[in-house]
């Protein structure tokens, strides 16, 4: 009987650990792409605005 209860504790611990790791992977999967897209989008907007303004000013002359 003792071996059965030890096995049940190990299974519960393994299941809890799997839940924690799965939750961490899910959160990374959902949040990391958003941060990466936001980071590269903001840098692209700053770089793209200057040439557009220069082109508009050049066409008015």
CORJOTA-V827009 format. One record per residue. RES is the residue in three letters. SS is DSSP state (h for helix, s for strand, l for the rest). Layout:
<<RES;SS> <RES;SS>>
This chain:
<<UNK;l> <UNK;h> <UNK;h> <UNK;h> <UNK;h> <UNK;h> <UNK;h> <UNK;h> <UNK;h> <UNK;h> <UNK;h> <UNK;h> <UNK;h> <UNK;h> <UNK;h> <UNK;h> <UNK;h> <UNK;h> <UNK;h> <UNK;h> <UNK;h> <UNK;h> <UNK;h> <UNK;h> <UNK;h> <UNK;h> <UNK;h> <UNK;h> <UNK;h> <UNK;h> <UNK;h> <UNK;h> <UNK;h> <UNK;h> <UNK;h> <UNK;h> <UNK;h> <UNK;h> <UNK;h> <UNK;h> <UNK;h> <UNK;h> <UNK;h> <UNK;h> <UNK;h> <UNK;h> <UNK;h> <UNK;h> <UNK;h> <UNK;h> <UNK;h> <UNK;h> <UNK;h> <UNK;h> <UNK;h> <UNK;h> <UNK;h> <UNK;h> <UNK;h> <UNK;h> <UNK;l>>
